[in-house]
Amino acid sequence: QVQLVESGGGLVQPGGSLRLSCAASGSIFDIYAMGWYRQAPGKERELVAAITSGGSTNYADSLKGRFTISRDNAKNTVYLQMNSLKPEDTAVYYCNIAEDGVEYPWGQGTQVTVSS
């Protein structure tokens, strides 16, 4: 049974930073591209960053330069370093496979709130 557990969210002031973690258990982790997704209130879930099994990365255009995705295949963990946070980054953040037609069961996500 695959389980994704996201952590590291919280309340941060504009301009602050957070580092999210996503631990995957019970899965063949290192063969898939993994991504971080977010869903803001009243909006659809969107992919914000992805990393291939080999470490190549891709980001939503609006986030380039502020977010950094990384992975540790030995630990079955994906990270998202978020810097220069803005109120519009407020959302629930999730991780999952970032390949068409394949996904794990979604975890509960981790809430990120950017507010002064």
Backbone torsions as a table, in degrees:
resi	resn	phi	psi	omega
1	GLN	NA	119.1	-179.3
2	VAL	-78.9	138.6	176.1
3	GLN	-137.0	130.8	175.6
4	LEU	-110.1	128.0	-178.9
5	VAL	-125.2	111.5	178.8
6	GLU	-93.4	146.3	178.7
7	SER	-153.7	168.6	174.3
8	GLY	105.1	-4.7	179.4
9	GLY	-73.8	177.5	179.2
10	GLY	164.0	-168.2	178.0
11	LEU	-98.5	127.9	-178.8
12	VAL	-139.9	149.9	178.0
13	GLN	-77.9	154.8	174.9
14	PRO	-53.4	136.6	-176.7
15	GLY	91.1	-9.4	-178.7
16	GLY	-81.3	-176.9	-176.9
17	SER	-132.5	152.6	172.3
18	LEU	-143.7	153.3	173.3
19	ARG	-123.3	117.1	179.4
20	LEU	-94.1	148.9	175.9
21	SER	-127.1	149.1	176.0
22	CYS	-137.1	115.5	179.5
23	ALA	-102.4	130.7	179.2
24	ALA	-110.4	127.2	179.1
25	SER	-119.8	153.1	176.0
26	GLY	66.3	32.6	-175.7
27	SER	-141.9	162.1	168.6
28	ILE	-89.0	95.9	-166.9
29	PHE	-82.6	-43.7	-164.1
30	ASP	-79.6	-1.1	179.9
31	ILE	-90.2	-12.0	-174.4
32	TYR	-106.6	148.6	163.8
33	ALA	-70.4	137.4	-179.4
34	MET	-117.4	152.0	-178.2
35	GLY	-139.1	159.1	169.0
36	TRP	-105.5	132.6	179.0
37	TYR	-119.2	160.7	173.1
38	ARG	-143.2	152.9	177.4
39	GLN	-135.6	115.5	176.9
40	ALA	-89.4	158.3	179.9
41	PRO	-55.2	128.9	178.0
42	GLY	76.7	6.5	-178.8
43	LYS	-123.0	161.5	177.4
44	GLU	-78.1	156.7	176.4
45	ARG	-68.4	138.3	-178.6
46	GLU	-130.9	149.5	175.8
47	LEU	-82.5	126.7	-178.3
48	VAL	-107.8	-26.8	-179.2
49	ALA	-158.8	147.9	179.2
50	ALA	-142.2	153.2	178.4
51	ILE	-141.5	131.0	179.9
52	THR	-77.1	171.7	178.2
53	SER	-62.4	-25.8	179.3
54	GLY	-89.9	-4.5	175.1
55	GLY	101.9	2.5	175.0
56	SER	-72.4	141.1	-174.1
57	THR	-121.1	157.6	176.6
58	ASN	-148.3	145.5	-175.1
59	TYR	-134.5	152.7	168.7
60	ALA	-61.4	140.9	-173.9
61	ASP	-55.4	-36.3	-175.4
62	SER	-72.7	-11.3	-174.3
63	LEU	-110.2	-8.3	-176.9
64	LYS	-56.5	133.9	178.8
65	GLY	91.8	-16.0	-179.7
66	ARG	-109.0	-34.0	-178.0
67	PHE	-110.6	146.1	176.7
68	THR	-134.7	123.7	177.9
69	ILE	-100.8	143.6	177.3
70	SER	-148.9	168.3	179.6
71	ARG	-146.6	153.2	174.4
72	ASP	-126.2	97.9	-176.1
73	ASN	-63.9	-30.7	179.3
74	ALA	-65.6	-28.1	-179.7
75	LYS	-103.4	3.4	-177.0
76	ASN	51.3	44.8	-174.2
77	THR	-132.6	140.5	174.7
78	VAL	-118.4	142.8	-177.4
79	TYR	-121.7	155.6	171.6
80	LEU	-137.2	109.8	174.8
81	GLN	-89.0	122.8	-177.0
82	MET	-118.9	119.7	179.9
83	ASN	-117.9	163.8	178.0
84	SER	49.1	48.5	-175.2
85	LEU	-65.6	146.6	-178.7
86	LYS	-121.8	157.8	177.6
87	PRO	-54.6	-33.3	179.9
88	GLU	-71.8	-5.9	173.6
89	ASP	-83.5	-5.4	178.5
90	THR	-61.3	124.3	-176.3
91	ALA	-178.2	171.3	166.5
92	VAL	-91.1	128.5	-177.2
93	TYR	-104.8	133.9	-179.5
94	TYR	-127.6	156.4	168.6
95	CYS	-117.1	155.1	175.6
96	ASN	-172.3	176.9	176.6
97	ILE	-62.9	142.3	179.4
98	ALA	-114.5	54.1	177.2
99	GLU	-134.5	141.4	-177.0
100	ASP	-59.9	132.9	172.8
101	GLY	80.2	5.0	-178.8
102	VAL	-132.9	132.3	173.9
103	GLU	-157.6	152.6	171.2
104	TYR	-87.9	166.1	170.1
105	PRO	-59.0	136.2	-177.4
106	TRP	-70.9	140.1	174.8
107	GLY	-80.7	-171.2	-179.1
108	GLN	-81.9	-15.0	-179.0
109	GLY	78.1	174.9	177.6
110	THR	-133.7	131.1	-174.8
111	GLN	-80.8	129.3	172.8
112	VAL	-116.0	123.1	178.6
113	THR	-124.0	121.8	179.7
114	VAL	-110.5	110.6	-174.8
115	SER	-159.2	147.6	175.2
116	SER	-93.0	NA	NA
